[in-house]
Amino acid sequence: MAVEETIKLPKTILMYPMTLASTAAAIVMRFQQNVAELVIKGDATLEQIFPPKDEQPEWATFDEDLPDDDTDSDDGPAPDLERSTEGRFALYTSADAATGPSDSWARSAATPAKKSVSVPAVVEELDYEQLTLAQLRARLQTLDLDELEALLAYEEATKGRAPFQTLLANRITRATAK
């Protein structure tokens, strides 16, 4: 018996640091759980002694506090169409990407009313209306300065998406610097 334990001793000694570390981690986690339970009990006790007030500061206004308007109905598009097309998702989606009955407002918001503008040939060649920002960026290298300027003018006259305008303006600047 003592011989067997002596043979296992080198393996057992190597395992002691890992056993010690895992035991210490378990003790710390148990301590954190006990502290969390005490905090929860303390919060409950304080709420019984000092009940929370449901006061609202004068300057705070919330949507449910505003008077109901007939213009803000659930079945119509968002009132501010320009703002709803901005944001990080507008960079990667096109108007046809929004599908489903609940996204009908998104489809109408993603395509604001177009002004009557002559469509340059490059818009039709690239199928510009359906391009995402990443797709446009990939195609910019093949366009010359006149096509880039036509695309920028078309974007400004129709959708006016800031990321697209910035991308085109930066590419025009680089093209003219050459």
Secondary structure per residue as TSV (DSSP state, phi and psi in degrees):
chain	resnum	aa	ss	phi	psi
A	1	M	-	360.0	-46.2
A	2	A	H	-67.3	-33.0
A	3	V	H	-67.3	-42.5
A	4	E	H	-63.3	-41.7
A	5	E	H	-66.6	-35.6
A	6	T	H	-66.8	-37.4
A	7	I	H	-68.1	-36.8
A	8	K	H	-78.4	-13.4
A	9	L	H	-56.6	-44.7
A	10	P	H	-60.4	-40.5
A	11	K	H	-67.4	-39.3
A	12	T	H	-67.0	-40.0
A	13	I	H	-63.4	-38.6
A	14	L	H	-66.8	-26.9
A	15	M	H	-84.8	-16.8
A	16	Y	H	-58.1	-44.4
A	17	P	H	-60.9	-40.6
A	18	M	H	-67.9	-40.9
A	19	T	H	-63.2	-42.9
A	20	L	H	-63.0	-43.7
A	21	A	H	-65.2	-43.0
A	22	S	H	-69.6	-35.0
A	23	T	H	-65.9	-42.7
A	24	A	H	-63.3	-41.1
A	25	A	H	-63.8	-40.1
A	26	A	H	-64.7	-39.2
A	27	I	H	-65.6	-43.1
A	28	V	H	-63.6	-43.6
A	29	M	H	-64.9	-40.1
A	30	R	H	-63.6	-40.4
A	31	F	H	-62.1	-43.6
A	32	Q	H	-62.8	-38.6
A	33	Q	H	-65.5	-40.3
A	34	N	H	-65.1	-40.7
A	35	V	H	-64.8	-41.5
A	36	A	H	-62.7	-41.0
A	37	E	H	-62.6	-41.8
A	38	L	H	-63.8	-38.7
A	39	V	H	-64.6	-43.2
A	40	I	H	-63.0	-43.3
A	41	K	H	-64.9	-39.1
A	42	G	H	-64.2	-41.8
A	43	D	H	-61.9	-43.1
A	44	A	H	-63.8	-40.6
A	45	T	H	-65.4	-44.2
A	46	L	H	-64.5	-34.5
A	47	E	H	-67.7	-31.8
A	48	Q	H	-73.0	-37.7
A	49	I	H	-76.5	-47.2
A	50	F	S	-119.8	89.5
A	51	P	-	-63.1	142.7
A	52	P	-	-66.9	144.3
A	53	K	-	-91.9	139.6
A	54	D	-	-96.8	43.2
A	55	E	-	-85.1	147.9
A	56	Q	-	-120.6	129.6
A	57	P	-	-60.0	153.3
A	58	E	T	-59.6	-37.1
A	59	W	T	-79.5	-13.4
A	60	A	-	-85.3	124.6
A	61	T	-	-126.7	139.6
A	62	F	-	-122.2	161.9
A	63	D	G	-57.0	-39.9
A	64	E	G	-72.2	-14.8
A	65	D	G	-84.2	-18.8
A	66	L	S	-75.4	149.6
A	67	P	-	-67.4	145.6
A	68	D	-	-70.9	131.0
A	69	D	-	-111.2	148.8
A	70	D	T	-75.4	-17.1
A	71	T	T	-75.4	-16.4
A	72	D	-	-103.9	67.9
A	73	S	-	-96.5	157.4
A	74	D	T	-75.8	-23.1
A	75	D	T	-90.7	-5.2
A	76	G	S	-104.7	172.7
A	77	P	-	-72.1	164.4
A	78	A	-	-62.6	142.1
A	79	P	S	-62.4	-35.4
A	80	D	-	-104.6	89.7
A	81	L	H	-67.6	-34.6
A	82	E	H	-63.5	-44.4
A	83	R	H	-68.7	-33.6
A	84	S	H	-72.9	-12.5
A	85	T	T	-93.3	-5.1
A	86	E	-	-89.8	169.5
A	87	G	S	112.4	176.4
A	88	R	G	-68.8	-27.5
A	89	F	G	-77.3	-24.5
A	90	A	G	-67.6	-20.2
A	91	L	G	-72.6	-29.7
A	92	Y	T	-114.7	-2.2
A	93	T	-	-120.6	151.6
A	94	S	-	-108.3	176.2
A	95	A	G	-64.0	-31.4
A	96	D	G	-80.3	-8.9
A	97	A	G	-72.5	-26.9
A	98	A	-	-78.6	116.3
A	99	T	-	-128.2	160.7
A	100	G	S	102.4	156.2
A	101	P	G	-67.6	-30.9
A	102	S	G	-74.8	-15.0
A	103	D	G	-99.7	17.7
A	104	S	H	-64.3	-35.1
A	105	W	H	-68.1	-33.6
A	106	A	H	-67.5	-39.0
A	107	R	H	-65.1	-42.1
A	108	S	H	-72.8	-30.1
A	109	A	H	-75.9	-29.8
A	110	A	H	-75.1	-18.0
A	111	T	S	-123.5	83.3
A	112	P	-	-64.8	163.9
A	113	A	-	-59.9	127.2
A	114	K	-	-86.8	143.1
A	115	K	-	-82.0	157.7
A	116	S	-	-75.2	104.9
A	117	V	-	-129.1	141.2
A	118	S	-	-70.7	135.8
A	119	V	-	-91.4	117.4
A	120	P	-	-66.2	156.5
A	121	A	H	-62.2	-34.3
A	122	V	H	-64.8	-29.4
A	123	V	H	-64.8	-43.7
A	124	E	H	-72.3	-37.2
A	125	E	H	-62.2	-42.7
A	126	L	H	-85.5	-10.7
A	127	D	T	55.2	50.5
A	128	Y	G	-55.6	-36.8
A	129	E	G	-60.6	-27.9
A	130	Q	G	-97.3	-4.8
A	131	L	-	-75.9	141.1
A	132	T	-	-87.5	173.2
A	133	L	H	-62.6	-41.6
A	134	A	H	-65.4	-39.8
A	135	Q	H	-66.2	-39.9
A	136	L	H	-64.5	-43.1
A	137	R	H	-57.5	-39.7
A	138	A	H	-67.9	-30.0
A	139	R	H	-90.8	-10.1
A	140	L	G	-63.3	-30.7
A	141	Q	G	-63.6	-25.1
A	142	T	G	-89.3	-5.2
A	143	L	-	-97.0	145.6
A	144	D	-	-90.8	178.4
A	145	L	H	-62.2	-42.3
A	146	D	H	-63.4	-40.2
A	147	E	H	-67.7	-39.1
A	148	L	H	-63.3	-43.4
A	149	E	H	-65.4	-37.3
A	150	A	H	-65.4	-41.0
A	151	L	H	-64.4	-41.6
A	152	L	H	-64.0	-44.6
A	153	A	H	-62.8	-40.4
A	154	Y	H	-65.1	-42.5
A	155	E	H	-64.1	-43.0
A	156	E	H	-64.7	-34.4
A	157	A	H	-81.3	-23.5
A	158	T	T	-106.7	-86.0
A	159	K	T	-82.8	-35.1
A	160	G	-	64.7	36.7
A	161	R	-	-77.4	120.2
A	162	A	H	-57.9	-44.1
A	163	P	H	-63.0	-37.3
A	164	F	H	-68.0	-42.6
A	165	Q	H	-63.3	-41.7
A	166	T	H	-64.2	-44.6
A	167	L	H	-60.3	-46.4
A	168	L	H	-66.6	-42.7
A	169	A	H	-63.9	-40.6
A	170	N	H	-64.9	-39.3
A	171	R	H	-67.6	-38.0
A	172	I	H	-63.6	-42.6
A	173	T	H	-60.5	-44.2
A	174	R	H	-66.7	-36.2
A	175	A	H	-69.5	-37.7
A	176	T	H	-75.6	-22.7
A	177	A	H	-75.3	-19.4
A	178	K	-	-73.3	360.0
